[in-house]
Amino acid sequence: MECDFCTRLSDDHSQRLLKVLVIGDLGVGKTSIIKRYVHQVFSQHYRATIGVDFALKVLQWDHATVVRLQLWDIAG
């Protein structure tokens, strides 16, 4: 049974795509949290997101499941 928030990437049930929309007020750190989680980097320099930015994080959930997190960074 498929979850409503999971998208099947292929006939192989071992791959999942989760789309995560990160929302919040202007300047609260949405982009910083995403960059830290995906790339393990942090910058103290503020640069406003214009429109939408995307990041992808691939996780090995268990021995048989790969989860791809598509993180959507929405401008505040």
PQR file with spaces between the fields and no chain letter, atoms N, CA, C, O and H, PARSE charges and radii, in Angstrom:
ATOM       1  N    MET     1       0.840   -1.182    0.000 -0.4000 1.5000
ATOM       2  CA   MET     1       0.000    0.000    0.000 -0.0000 2.0000
ATOM       3  C    MET     1       0.880    1.239    0.000  0.5500 1.7000
ATOM       4  O    MET     1       1.749    1.375    0.862 -0.5500 1.4000
ATOM       5  N    GLU     2       0.676    2.139   -0.941 -0.4000 1.5000
ATOM       6  CA   GLU     2       1.472    3.357   -1.075 -0.0000 2.0000
ATOM       7  C    GLU     2       0.981    4.441   -0.128  0.5500 1.7000
ATOM       8  O    GLU     2      -0.224    4.609    0.065 -0.5500 1.4000
ATOM       9  H    GLU     2      -0.029    2.029   -1.641  0.4000 1.0000
ATOM      10  N    CYS     3       1.910    5.171    0.458 -0.4000 1.5000
ATOM      11  CA   CYS     3       1.566    6.333    1.278 -0.0000 2.0000
ATOM      12  C    CYS     3       1.132    7.467    0.361  0.5500 1.7000
ATOM      13  O    CYS     3       1.568    7.539   -0.788 -0.5500 1.4000
ATOM      14  H    CYS     3       2.888    5.035    0.302  0.4000 1.0000
ATOM      15  N    ASP     4       0.270    8.357    0.864 -0.4000 1.5000
ATOM      16  CA   ASP     4      -0.167    9.498    0.066 -0.0000 2.0000
ATOM      17  C    ASP     4       0.989   10.430   -0.260  0.5500 1.7000
ATOM      18  O    ASP     4       0.998   11.038   -1.330 -0.5500 1.4000
ATOM      19  H    ASP     4      -0.085    8.298    1.797  0.4000 1.0000
ATOM      20  N    PHE     5       1.968   10.560    0.636 -0.4000 1.5000
ATOM      21  CA   PHE     5       3.067   11.494    0.437 -0.0000 2.0000
ATOM      22  C    PHE     5       4.283   10.853   -0.217  0.5500 1.7000
ATOM      23  O    PHE     5       5.292   11.528   -0.425 -0.5500 1.4000
ATOM      24  H    PHE     5       1.961   10.066    1.505  0.4000 1.0000
ATOM      25  N    CYS     6       4.213    9.596   -0.539 -0.4000 1.5000
ATOM      26  CA   CYS     6       5.327    8.904   -1.200 -0.0000 2.0000
ATOM      27  C    CYS     6       5.028    8.760   -2.684  0.5500 1.7000
ATOM      28  O    CYS     6       3.904    8.447   -3.076 -0.5500 1.4000
ATOM      29  H    CYS     6       3.393    9.048   -0.370  0.4000 1.0000
ATOM      30  N    THR     7       6.028    8.988   -3.487 -0.4000 1.5000
ATOM      31  CA   THR     7       5.893    8.802   -4.926 -0.0000 2.0000
ATOM      32  C    THR     7       6.757    7.628   -5.332  0.5500 1.7000
ATOM      33  O    THR     7       7.938    7.574   -4.990 -0.5500 1.4000
ATOM      34  H    THR     7       6.941    9.243   -3.168  0.4000 1.0000
ATOM      35  N    ARG     8       6.184    6.700   -6.051 -0.4000 1.5000
ATOM      36  CA   ARG     8       6.947    5.554   -6.513 -0.0000 2.0000
ATOM      37  C    ARG     8       7.847    6.000   -7.662  0.5500 1.7000
ATOM      38  O    ARG     8       7.364    6.565   -8.644 -0.5500 1.4000
ATOM      39  H    ARG     8       5.224    6.744   -6.329  0.4000 1.0000
ATOM      40  N    LEU     9       9.151    5.750   -7.546 -0.4000 1.5000
ATOM      41  CA   LEU     9      10.105    6.139   -8.583 -0.0000 2.0000
ATOM      42  C    LEU     9      10.176    5.110   -9.701  0.5500 1.7000
ATOM      43  O    LEU     9      10.482    5.452  -10.843 -0.5500 1.4000
ATOM      44  H    LEU     9       9.543    5.291   -6.749  0.4000 1.0000
ATOM      45  N    SER    10       9.902    3.884   -9.387 -0.4000 1.5000
ATOM      46  CA   SER    10       9.941    2.812  -10.388 -0.0000 2.0000
ATOM      47  C    SER    10       9.064    1.676   -9.883  0.5500 1.7000
ATOM      48  O    SER    10       8.375    1.821   -8.873 -0.5500 1.4000
ATOM      49  H    SER    10       9.654    3.606   -8.459  0.4000 1.0000
ATOM      50  N    ASP    11       9.088    0.562  -10.573 -0.4000 1.5000
ATOM      51  CA   ASP    11       8.344   -0.605  -10.110 -0.0000 2.0000
ATOM      52  C    ASP    11       8.979   -1.207   -8.869  0.5500 1.7000
ATOM      53  O    ASP    11       8.356   -2.005   -8.168 -0.5500 1.4000
ATOM      54  H    ASP    11       9.648    0.445  -11.393  0.4000 1.0000
ATOM      55  N    ASP    12      10.216   -0.826   -8.599 -0.4000 1.5000
ATOM      56  CA   ASP    12      10.940   -1.298   -7.429 -0.0000 2.0000
ATOM      57  C    ASP    12      10.450   -0.543   -6.205  0.5500 1.7000
ATOM      58  O    ASP    12      10.593    0.678   -6.136 -0.5500 1.4000
ATOM      59  H    ASP    12      10.723   -0.178   -9.168  0.4000 1.0000
ATOM      60  N    HIS    13       9.875   -1.246   -5.240 -0.4000 1.5000
ATOM      61  CA   HIS    13       9.332   -0.616   -4.036 -0.0000 2.0000
ATOM      62  C    HIS    13      10.425   -0.159   -3.076  0.5500 1.7000
ATOM      63  O    HIS    13      10.117    0.351   -1.998 -0.5500 1.4000
ATOM      64  H    HIS    13       9.758   -2.237   -5.296  0.4000 1.0000
ATOM      65  N    SER    14      11.688   -0.328   -3.440 -0.4000 1.5000
ATOM      66  CA   SER    14      12.778    0.012   -2.530 -0.0000 2.0000
ATOM      67  C    SER    14      13.231    1.460   -2.679  0.5500 1.7000
ATOM      68  O    SER    14      14.170    1.871   -1.997 -0.5500 1.4000
ATOM      69  H    SER    14      11.938   -0.742   -4.315  0.4000 1.0000
ATOM      70  N    GLN    15      12.596    2.248   -3.548 -0.4000 1.5000
ATOM      71  CA   GLN    15      12.970    3.649   -3.721 -0.0000 2.0000
ATOM      72  C    GLN    15      11.769    4.539   -3.447  0.5500 1.7000
ATOM      73  O    GLN    15      10.664    4.268   -3.916 -0.5500 1.4000
ATOM      74  H    GLN    15      11.834    1.914   -4.102  0.4000 1.0000
ATOM      75  N    ARG    16      11.991    5.601   -2.687 -0.4000 1.5000
ATOM      76  CA   ARG    16      10.931    6.546   -2.359 -0.0000 2.0000
ATOM      77  C    ARG    16      11.431    7.959   -2.595  0.5500 1.7000
ATOM      78  O    ARG    16      12.614    8.252   -2.419 -0.5500 1.4000
ATOM      79  H    ARG    16      12.889    5.821   -2.306  0.4000 1.0000
ATOM      80  N    LEU    17      10.521    8.829   -2.995 -0.4000 1.5000
ATOM      81  CA   LEU    17      10.800   10.251   -3.135 -0.0000 2.0000
ATOM      82  C    LEU    17       9.863   10.997   -2.203  0.5500 1.7000
ATOM      83  O    LEU    17       8.642   10.890   -2.321 -0.5500 1.4000
ATOM      84  H    LEU    17       9.560    8.592   -3.138  0.4000 1.0000
ATOM      85  N    LEU    18      10.434   11.753   -1.276 -0.4000 1.5000
ATOM      86  CA   LEU    18       9.645   12.577   -0.370 -0.0000 2.0000
ATOM      87  C    LEU    18       9.915   14.030   -0.707  0.5500 1.7000
ATOM      88  O    LEU    18      11.066   14.462   -0.753 -0.5500 1.4000
ATOM      89  H    LEU    18      11.426   11.840   -1.179  0.4000 1.0000
ATOM      90  N    LYS    19       8.859   14.777   -0.942 -0.4000 1.5000
ATOM      91  CA   LYS    19       8.983   16.203   -1.238 -0.0000 2.0000
ATOM      92  C    LYS    19       8.653   16.972    0.033  0.5500 1.7000
ATOM      93  O    LYS    19       7.554   16.854    0.574 -0.5500 1.4000
ATOM      94  H    LYS    19       7.923   14.426   -0.905  0.4000 1.0000
ATOM      95  N    VAL    20       9.615   17.762    0.506 -0.4000 1.5000
ATOM      96  CA   VAL    20       9.469   18.498    1.759 -0.0000 2.0000
ATOM      97  C    VAL    20       9.486   19.982    1.446  0.5500 1.7000
ATOM      98  O    VAL    20      10.475   20.494    0.920 -0.5500 1.4000
ATOM      99  H    VAL    20      10.508   17.858    0.067  0.4000 1.0000
ATOM     100  N    LEU    21       8.414   20.672    1.760 -0.4000 1.5000
ATOM     101  CA   LEU    21       8.296   22.102    1.550 -0.0000 2.0000
ATOM     102  C    LEU    21       8.683   22.799    2.848  0.5500 1.7000
ATOM     103  O    LEU    21       8.030   22.616    3.875 -0.5500 1.4000
ATOM     104  H    LEU    21       7.611   20.257    2.187  0.4000 1.0000
ATOM     105  N    VAL    22       9.759   23.606    2.801 -0.4000 1.5000
ATOM     106  CA   VAL    22      10.237   24.314    3.986 -0.0000 2.0000
ATOM     107  C    VAL    22       9.715   25.748    3.909  0.5500 1.7000
ATOM     108  O    VAL    22      10.090   26.514    3.021 -0.5500 1.4000
ATOM     109  H    VAL    22      10.290   23.755    1.967  0.4000 1.0000
ATOM     110  N    ILE    23       8.845   26.094    4.855 -0.4000 1.5000
ATOM     111  CA   ILE    23       8.224   27.416    4.843 -0.0000 2.0000
ATOM     112  C    ILE    23       8.485   28.131    6.157  0.5500 1.7000
ATOM     113  O    ILE    23       8.734   27.501    7.185 -0.5500 1.4000
ATOM     114  H    ILE    23       8.541   25.473    5.577  0.4000 1.0000
ATOM     115  N    GLY    24       8.426   29.444    6.111 -0.4000 1.5000
ATOM     116  CA   GLY    24       8.606   30.254    7.308 -0.0000 2.0000
ATOM     117  C    GLY    24       8.789   31.705    6.929  0.5500 1.7000
ATOM     118  O    GLY    24       8.881   32.040    5.748 -0.5500 1.4000
ATOM     119  H    GLY    24       8.224   29.955    5.276  0.4000 1.0000
ATOM     120  N    ASP    25       8.842   32.561    7.923 -0.4000 1.5000
ATOM     121  CA   ASP    25       9.012   33.995    7.693 -0.0000 2.0000
ATOM     122  C    ASP    25      10.377   34.301    7.095  0.5500 1.7000
ATOM     123  O    ASP    25      11.292   33.480    7.146 -0.5500 1.4000
ATOM     124  H    ASP    25       8.767   32.288    8.883  0.4000 1.0000
ATOM     125  N    LEU    26      10.498   35.479    6.535 -0.4000 1.5000
ATOM     126  CA   LEU    26      11.742   35.976    5.950 -0.0000 2.0000
ATOM     127  C    LEU    26      12.847   36.024    7.003  0.5500 1.7000
ATOM     128  O    LEU    26      12.647   36.568    8.089 -0.5500 1.4000
ATOM     129  H    LEU    26       9.754   36.147    6.494  0.4000 1.0000
ATOM     130  N    GLY    27      14.005   35.460    6.687 -0.4000 1.5000
ATOM     131  CA   GLY    27      15.185   35.579    7.537 -0.0000 2.0000
ATOM     132  C    GLY    27      15.242   34.664    8.746  0.5500 1.7000
ATOM     133  O    GLY    27      16.050   34.898    9.644 -0.5500 1.4000
ATOM     134  H    GLY    27      14.168   35.018    5.805  0.4000 1.0000
ATOM     135  N    VAL    28      14.403   33.618    8.801 -0.4000 1.5000
ATOM     136  CA   VAL    28      14.411   32.741    9.976 -0.0000 2.0000
ATOM     137  C    VAL    28      15.433   31.608    9.883  0.5500 1.7000
ATOM     138  O    VAL    28      15.707   30.947   10.885 -0.5500 1.4000
ATOM     139  H    VAL    28      13.747   33.428    8.071  0.4000 1.0000
ATOM     140  N    GLY    29      16.008   31.370    8.683 -0.4000 1.5000
ATOM     141  CA   GLY    29      17.049   30.358    8.555 -0.0000 2.0000
ATOM     142  C    GLY    29      16.662   29.125    7.772  0.5500 1.7000
ATOM     143  O    GLY    29      17.314   28.089    7.905 -0.5500 1.4000
ATOM     144  H    GLY    29      15.786   31.907    7.869  0.4000 1.0000
ATOM     145  N    LYS    30      15.632   29.200    6.967 -0.4000 1.5000
ATOM     146  CA   LYS    30      15.209   28.039    6.169 -0.0000 2.0000
ATOM     147  C    LYS    30      16.343   27.538    5.279  0.5500 1.7000
ATOM     148  O    LYS    30      16.650   26.346    5.268 -0.5500 1.4000
ATOM     149  H    LYS    30      15.102   30.042    6.859  0.4000 1.0000
ATOM     150  N    THR    31      16.961   28.447    4.539 -0.4000 1.5000
ATOM     151  CA   THR    31      18.053   28.080    3.631 -0.0000 2.0000
ATOM     152  C    THR    31      19.244   27.540    4.415  0.5500 1.7000
ATOM     153  O    THR    31      19.866   26.564    3.997 -0.5500 1.4000
ATOM     154  H    THR    31      16.712   29.415    4.548  0.4000 1.0000
ATOM     155  N    SER    32      19.565   28.156    5.533 -0.4000 1.5000
ATOM     156  CA   SER    32      20.696   27.702    6.355 -0.0000 2.0000
ATOM     157  C    SER    32      20.492   26.290    6.871  0.5500 1.7000
ATOM     158  O    SER    32      21.426   25.487    6.873 -0.5500 1.4000
ATOM     159  H    SER    32      19.059   28.949    5.872  0.4000 1.0000
ATOM     160  N    ILE    33      19.284   25.980    7.307 -0.4000 1.5000
ATOM     161  CA   ILE    33      18.991   24.632    7.798 -0.0000 2.0000
ATOM     162  C    ILE    33      19.135   23.607    6.678  0.5500 1.7000
ATOM     163  O    ILE    33      19.723   22.543    6.876 -0.5500 1.4000
ATOM     164  H    ILE    33      18.525   26.632    7.306  0.4000 1.0000
ATOM     165  N    ILE    34      18.600   23.928    5.509 -0.4000 1.5000
ATOM     166  CA   ILE    34      18.689   23.012    4.373 -0.0000 2.0000
ATOM     167  C    ILE    34      20.135   22.799    3.953  0.5500 1.7000
ATOM     168  O    ILE    34      20.555   21.660    3.749 -0.5500 1.4000
ATOM     169  H    ILE    34      18.123   24.792    5.348  0.4000 1.0000
ATOM     170  N    LYS    35      20.911   23.887    3.818 -0.4000 1.5000
ATOM     171  CA   LYS    35      22.320   23.752    3.408 -0.0000 2.0000
ATOM     172  C    LYS    35      23.132   22.973    4.430  0.5500 1.7000
ATOM     173  O    LYS    35      24.006   22.189    4.061 -0.5500 1.4000
ATOM     174  H    LYS    35      20.570   24.812    3.983  0.4000 1.0000
ATOM     175  N    ARG    36      22.854   23.180    5.703 -0.4000 1.5000
ATOM     176  CA   ARG    36      23.567   22.453    6.755 -0.0000 2.0000
ATOM     177  C    ARG    36      23.238   20.960    6.685  0.5500 1.7000
ATOM     178  O    ARG    36      24.130   20.122    6.812 -0.5500 1.4000
ATOM     179  H    ARG    36      22.144   23.817    6.004  0.4000 1.0000
ATOM     180  N    TYR    37      21.976   20.631    6.487 -0.4000 1.5000
ATOM     181  CA   TYR    37      21.561   19.237    6.436 -0.0000 2.0000
ATOM     182  C    TYR    37      22.075   18.515    5.192  0.5500 1.7000
ATOM     183  O    TYR    37      22.535   17.377    5.279 -0.5500 1.4000
ATOM     184  H    TYR    37      21.251   21.312    6.384  0.4000 1.0000
ATOM     185  N    VAL    38      21.997   19.172    4.041 -0.4000 1.5000
ATOM     186  CA   VAL    38      22.348   18.513    2.775 -0.0000 2.0000
ATOM     187  C    VAL    38      23.847   18.548    2.505  0.5500 1.7000
ATOM     188  O    VAL    38      24.422   17.540    2.095 -0.5500 1.4000
ATOM     189  H    VAL    38      21.624   20.097    3.971  0.4000 1.0000
ATOM     190  N    HIS    39      24.493   19.704    2.732 -0.4000 1.5000
ATOM     191  CA   HIS    39      25.894   19.886    2.340 -0.0000 2.0000
ATOM     192  C    HIS    39      26.864   19.990    3.516  0.5500 1.7000
ATOM     193  O    HIS    39      28.071   20.086    3.297 -0.5500 1.4000
ATOM     194  H    HIS    39      24.026   20.523    3.065  0.4000 1.0000
ATOM     195  N    GLN    40      26.373   19.974    4.751 -0.4000 1.5000
ATOM     196  CA   GLN    40      27.194   20.117    5.952 -0.0000 2.0000
ATOM     197  C    GLN    40      28.014   21.408    5.950  0.5500 1.7000
ATOM     198  O    GLN    40      29.161   21.412    6.396 -0.5500 1.4000
ATOM     199  H    GLN    40      25.392   19.896    4.929  0.4000 1.0000
ATOM     200  N    VAL    41      27.436   22.499    5.454 -0.4000 1.5000
ATOM     201  CA   VAL    41      28.108   23.796    5.456 -0.0000 2.0000
ATOM     202  C    VAL    41      27.187   24.842    6.086  0.5500 1.7000
ATOM     203  O    VAL    41      25.965   24.695    6.083 -0.5500 1.4000
ATOM     204  H    VAL    41      26.504   22.496    5.091  0.4000 1.0000
ATOM     205  N    PHE    42      27.793   25.893    6.624 -0.4000 1.5000
ATOM     206  CA   PHE    42      27.041   27.008    7.182 -0.0000 2.0000
ATOM     207  C    PHE    42      27.738   28.298    6.795  0.5500 1.7000
ATOM     208  O    PHE    42      28.963   28.401    6.868 -0.5500 1.4000
ATOM     209  H    PHE    42      28.786   26.012    6.628  0.4000 1.0000
ATOM     210  N    SER    43      26.959   29.274    6.386 -0.4000 1.5000
ATOM     211  CA   SER    43      27.494   30.590    6.053 -0.0000 2.0000
ATOM     212  C    SER    43      26.776   31.634    6.889  0.5500 1.7000
ATOM     213  O    SER    43      25.554   31.584    7.033 -0.5500 1.4000
ATOM     214  H    SER    43      25.964   29.191    6.327  0.4000 1.0000
ATOM     215  N    GLN    44      27.516   32.567    7.434 -0.4000 1.5000
ATOM     216  CA   GLN    44      26.922   33.641    8.218 -0.0000 2.0000
ATOM     217  C    GLN    44      26.426   34.777    7.336  0.5500 1.7000
ATOM     218  O    GLN    44      25.778   35.705    7.822 -0.5500 1.4000
ATOM     219  H    GLN    44      28.508   32.607    7.318  0.4000 1.0000
ATOM     220  N    HIS    45      26.725   34.710    6.050 -0.4000 1.5000
ATOM     221  CA   HIS    45      26.317   35.771    5.123 -0.0000 2.0000
ATOM     222  C    HIS    45      24.895   35.513    4.642  0.5500 1.7000
ATOM     223  O    HIS    45      24.588   34.447    4.107 -0.5500 1.4000
ATOM     224  H    HIS    45      27.251   33.957    5.655  0.4000 1.0000
ATOM     225  N    TYR    46      24.047   36.491    4.840 -0.4000 1.5000
ATOM     226  CA   TYR    46      22.632   36.366    4.481 -0.0000 2.0000
ATOM     227  C    TYR    46      22.427   36.697    3.011  0.5500 1.7000
ATOM     228  O    TYR    46      22.889   37.730    2.525 -0.5500 1.4000
ATOM     229  H    TYR    46      24.296   37.356    5.274  0.4000 1.0000
ATOM     230  N    ARG    47      21.735   35.819    2.316 -0.4000 1.5000
ATOM     231  CA   ARG    47      21.341   36.051    0.927 -0.0000 2.0000
ATOM     232  C    ARG    47      19.908   35.565    0.789  0.5500 1.7000
ATOM     233  O    ARG    47      19.628   34.377    0.950 -0.5500 1.4000
ATOM     234  H    ARG    47      21.359   34.981    2.712  0.4000 1.0000
ATOM     235  N    ALA    48      19.010   36.482    0.493 -0.4000 1.5000
ATOM     236  CA   ALA    48      17.594   36.132    0.401 -0.0000 2.0000
ATOM     237  C    ALA    48      17.336   35.181   -0.763  0.5500 1.7000
ATOM     238  O    ALA    48      17.918   35.326   -1.838 -0.5500 1.4000
ATOM     239  H    ALA    48      19.238   37.447    0.363  0.4000 1.0000
ATOM     240  N    THR    49      16.468   34.219   -0.539 -0.4000 1.5000
ATOM     241  CA   THR    49      16.045   33.308   -1.599 -0.0000 2.0000
ATOM     242  C    THR    49      15.007   34.020   -2.459  0.5500 1.7000
ATOM     243  O    THR    49      14.043   34.592   -1.951 -0.5500 1.4000
ATOM     244  H    THR    49      15.996   34.102    0.334  0.4000 1.0000
ATOM     245  N    ILE    50      15.223   33.973   -3.761 -0.4000 1.5000
ATOM     246  CA   ILE    50      14.276   34.580   -4.695 -0.0000 2.0000
ATOM     247  C    ILE    50      13.501   33.448   -5.352  0.5500 1.7000
ATOM     248  O    ILE    50      14.084   32.616   -6.047 -0.5500 1.4000
ATOM     249  H    ILE    50      16.007   33.508   -4.174  0.4000 1.0000
ATOM     250  N    GLY    51      12.207   33.413   -5.138 -0.4000 1.5000
ATOM     251  CA   GLY    51      11.388   32.344   -5.716 -0.0000 2.0000
ATOM     252  C    GLY    51      11.529   31.060   -4.929  0.5500 1.7000
ATOM     253  O    GLY    51      11.218   31.017   -3.739 -0.5500 1.4000
ATOM     254  H    GLY    51      11.734   34.089   -4.574  0.4000 1.0000
ATOM     255  N    VAL    52      12.002   30.001   -5.594 -0.4000 1.5000
ATOM     256  CA   VAL    52      12.130   28.678   -4.984 -0.0000 2.0000
ATOM     257  C    VAL    52      13.517   28.129   -5.283  0.5500 1.7000
ATOM     258  O    VAL    52      14.038   28.303   -6.385 -0.5500 1.4000
ATOM     259  H    VAL    52      12.255   30.035   -6.561  0.4000 1.0000
ATOM     260  N    ASP    53      14.109   27.468   -4.304 -0.4000 1.5000
ATOM     261  CA   ASP    53      15.384   26.773   -4.486 -0.0000 2.0000
ATOM     262  C    ASP    53      15.143   25.316   -4.087  0.5500 1.7000
ATOM     263  O    ASP    53      14.254   25.026   -3.287 -0.5500 1.4000
ATOM     264  H    ASP    53      13.686   27.327   -3.409  0.4000 1.0000
ATOM     265  N    PHE    54      15.939   24.400   -4.649 -0.4000 1.5000
ATOM     266  CA   PHE    54      15.762   22.979   -4.387 -0.0000 2.0000
ATOM     267  C    PHE    54      17.071   22.365   -3.907  0.5500 1.7000
ATOM     268  O    PHE    54      18.154   22.811   -4.285 -0.5500 1.4000
ATOM     269  H    PHE    54      16.662   24.635   -5.299  0.4000 1.0000
ATOM     270  N    ALA    55      16.959   21.347   -3.077 -0.4000 1.5000
ATOM     271  CA   ALA    55      18.118   20.558   -2.669 -0.0000 2.0000
ATOM     272  C    ALA    55      17.673   19.097   -2.607  0.5500 1.7000
ATOM     273  O    ALA    55      16.506   18.808   -2.340 -0.5500 1.4000
ATOM     274  H    ALA    55      16.079   20.985   -2.770  0.4000 1.0000
ATOM     275  N    LEU    56      18.602   18.187   -2.853 -0.4000 1.5000
ATOM     276  CA   LEU    56      18.299   16.766   -2.832 -0.0000 2.0000
ATOM     277  C    LEU    56      19.236   16.059   -1.857  0.5500 1.7000
ATOM     278  O    LEU    56      20.452   16.247   -1.904 -0.5500 1.4000
ATOM     279  H    LEU    56      19.549   18.421   -3.070  0.4000 1.0000
ATOM     280  N    LYS    57      18.665   15.254   -0.985 -0.4000 1.5000
ATOM     281  CA   LYS    57      19.432   14.455   -0.027 -0.0000 2.0000
ATOM     282  C    LYS    57      19.015   13.008   -0.213  0.5500 1.7000
ATOM     283  O    LYS    57      17.829   12.687   -0.138 -0.5500 1.4000
ATOM     284  H    LYS    57      17.677   15.101   -0.947  0.4000 1.0000
ATOM     285  N    VAL    58      19.977   12.139   -0.454 -0.4000 1.5000
ATOM     286  CA   VAL    58      19.699   10.713   -0.640 -0.0000 2.0000
ATOM     287  C    VAL    58      20.092    9.980    0.631  0.5500 1.7000
ATOM     288  O    VAL    58      21.210   10.125    1.126 -0.5500 1.4000
ATOM     289  H    VAL    58      20.940   12.400   -0.515  0.4000 1.0000
ATOM     290  N    LEU    59      19.160    9.192    1.154 -0.4000 1.5000
ATOM     291  CA   LEU    59      19.376    8.458    2.401 -0.0000 2.0000
ATOM     292  C    LEU    59      19.181    6.971    2.176  0.5500 1.7000
ATOM     293  O    LEU    59      18.319    6.562    1.399 -0.5500 1.4000
ATOM     294  H    LEU    59      18.252    9.074    0.752  0.4000 1.0000
ATOM     295  N    GLN    60      19.976    6.169    2.849 -0.4000 1.5000
ATOM     296  CA   GLN    60      19.778    4.719    2.868 -0.0000 2.0000
ATOM     297  C    GLN    60      18.959    4.439    4.120  0.5500 1.7000
ATOM     298  O    GLN    60      19.479    4.522    5.233 -0.5500 1.4000
ATOM     299  H    GLN    60      20.676    6.502    3.480  0.4000 1.0000
ATOM     300  N    TRP    61      17.673    4.105    3.949 -0.4000 1.5000
ATOM     301  CA   TRP    61      16.778    3.950    5.095 -0.0000 2.0000
ATOM     302  C    TRP    61      17.022    2.619    5.812  0.5500 1.7000
ATOM     303  O    TRP    61      17.173    2.591    7.034 -0.5500 1.4000
ATOM     304  H    TRP    61      17.250    4.037    3.045  0.4000 1.0000
ATOM     305  N    ASP    62      17.058    1.579    5.097 -0.4000 1.5000
ATOM     306  CA   ASP    62      17.399    0.268    5.645 -0.0000 2.0000
ATOM     307  C    ASP    62      18.188   -0.464    4.566  0.5500 1.7000
ATOM     308  O    ASP    62      18.646    0.158    3.607 -0.5500 1.4000
ATOM     309  H    ASP    62      16.936    1.603    4.104  0.4000 1.0000
ATOM     310  N    HIS    63      18.348   -1.742    4.706 -0.4000 1.5000
ATOM     311  CA   HIS    63      19.160   -2.476    3.726 -0.0000 2.0000
ATOM     312  C    HIS    63      18.546   -2.475    2.333  0.5500 1.7000
ATOM     313  O    HIS    63      19.248   -2.689    1.345 -0.5500 1.4000
ATOM     314  H    HIS    63      17.977   -2.248    5.485  0.4000 1.0000
ATOM     315  N    ALA    64      17.232   -2.232    2.247 -0.4000 1.5000
ATOM     316  CA   ALA    64      16.568   -2.381    0.954 -0.0000 2.0000
ATOM     317  C    ALA    64      15.905   -1.106    0.434  0.5500 1.7000
ATOM     318  O    ALA    64      15.381   -1.108   -0.679 -0.5500 1.4000
ATOM     319  H    ALA    64      16.661   -2.058    3.049  0.4000 1.0000
ATOM     320  N    THR    65      15.913   -0.027    1.202 -0.4000 1.5000
ATOM     321  CA   THR    65      15.158    1.161    0.805 -0.0000 2.0000
ATOM     322  C    THR    65      16.053    2.390    0.690  0.5500 1.7000
ATOM     323  O    THR    65      16.808    2.719    1.604 -0.5500 1.4000
ATOM     324  H    THR    65      16.339   -0.026    2.107  0.4000 1.0000
ATOM     325  N    VAL    66      15.949    3.057   -0.453 -0.4000 1.5000
ATOM     326  CA   VAL    66      16.626    4.340   -0.670 -0.0000 2.0000
ATOM     327  C    VAL    66      15.559    5.424   -0.660  0.5500 1.7000
ATOM     328  O    VAL    66      14.550    5.322   -1.358 -0.5500 1.4000
ATOM     329  H    VAL    66      15.335    2.789   -1.196  0.4000 1.0000
ATOM     330  N    VAL    67      15.791    6.464    0.141 -0.4000 1.5000
ATOM     331  CA   VAL    67      14.853    7.580    0.235 -0.0000 2.0000
ATOM     332  C    VAL    67      15.538    8.817   -0.325  0.5500 1.7000
ATOM     333  O    VAL    67      16.645    9.169    0.081 -0.5500 1.4000
ATOM     334  H    VAL    67      16.610    6.546    0.708  0.4000 1.0000
ATOM     335  N    ARG    68      14.866    9.465   -1.257 -0.4000 1.5000
ATOM     336  CA   ARG    68      15.361   10.727   -1.813 -0.0000 2.0000
ATOM     337  C    ARG    68      14.486   11.846   -1.261  0.5500 1.7000
ATOM     338  O    ARG    68      13.282   11.890   -1.513 -0.5500 1.4000
ATOM     339  H    ARG    68      13.967    9.179   -1.587  0.4000 1.0000
ATOM     340  N    LEU    69      15.104   12.748   -0.507 -0.4000 1.5000
ATOM     341  CA   LEU    69      14.391   13.894    0.025 -0.0000 2.0000
ATOM     342  C    LEU    69      14.578   15.063   -0.918  0.5500 1.7000
ATOM     343  O    LEU    69      15.707   15.500   -1.142 -0.5500 1.4000
ATOM     344  H    LEU    69      16.083   12.713   -0.302  0.4000 1.0000
ATOM     345  N    GLN    70      13.522   15.565   -1.462 -0.4000 1.5000
ATOM     346  CA   GLN    70      13.583   16.759   -2.304 -0.0000 2.0000
ATOM     347  C    GLN    70      13.100   17.908   -1.427  0.5500 1.7000
ATOM     348  O    GLN    70      11.911   18.015   -1.127 -0.5500 1.4000
ATOM     349  H    GLN    70      12.605   15.210   -1.280  0.4000 1.0000
ATOM     350  N    LEU    71      14.035   18.768   -1.019 -0.4000 1.5000
ATOM     351  CA   LEU    71      13.737   19.865   -0.112 -0.0000 2.0000
ATOM     352  C    LEU    71      13.490   21.135   -0.915  0.5500 1.7000
ATOM     353  O    LEU    71      14.367   21.585   -1.652 -0.5500 1.4000
ATOM     354  H    LEU    71      15.001   18.682   -1.263  0.4000 1.0000
ATOM     355  N    TRP    72      12.309   21.712   -0.777 -0.4000 1.5000
ATOM     356  CA   TRP    72      11.921   22.917   -1.485 -0.0000 2.0000
ATOM     357  C    TRP    72      12.095   24.082   -0.522  0.5500 1.7000
ATOM     358  O    TRP    72      11.459   24.124    0.531 -0.5500 1.4000
ATOM     359  H    TRP    72      11.597   21.347   -0.178  0.4000 1.0000
ATOM     360  N    ASP    73      12.949   25.017   -0.881 -0.4000 1.5000
ATOM     361  CA   ASP    73      13.225   26.205   -0.087 -0.0000 2.0000
ATOM     362  C    ASP    73      12.423   27.365   -0.678  0.5500 1.7000
ATOM     363  O    ASP    73      12.770   27.900   -1.731 -0.5500 1.4000
ATOM     364  H    ASP    73      13.465   24.983   -1.736  0.4000 1.0000
ATOM     365  N    ILE    74      11.354   27.745    0.008 -0.4000 1.5000
ATOM     366  CA   ILE    74      10.445   28.769   -0.489 -0.0000 2.0000
ATOM     367  C    ILE    74      10.826   30.123    0.111  0.5500 1.7000
ATOM     368  O    ILE    74      11.111   30.218    1.304 -0.5500 1.4000
ATOM     369  H    ILE    74      11.072   27.310    0.864  0.4000 1.0000
ATOM     370  N    ALA    75      10.831   31.165   -0.715 -0.4000 1.5000
ATOM     371  CA   ALA    75      11.145   32.505   -0.230 -0.0000 2.0000
ATOM     372  C    ALA    75      10.127   32.923    0.831  0.5500 1.7000
ATOM     373  O    ALA    75       8.934   32.650    0.703 -0.5500 1.4000
ATOM     374  H    ALA    75      10.600   31.088   -1.685  0.4000 1.0000
ATOM     375  N    GLY    76      10.617   33.591    1.881 -0.4000 1.5000
ATOM     376  CA   GLY    76       9.761   34.028    2.986 -0.0000 2.0000
ATOM     377  C    GLY    76       8.824   35.091    2.570  0.5500 1.7000
ATOM     378  O    GLY    76       8.032   35.570    3.382 -0.5500 1.4000
ATOM     379  H    GLY    76      11.587   33.813    1.984  0.4000 1.0000
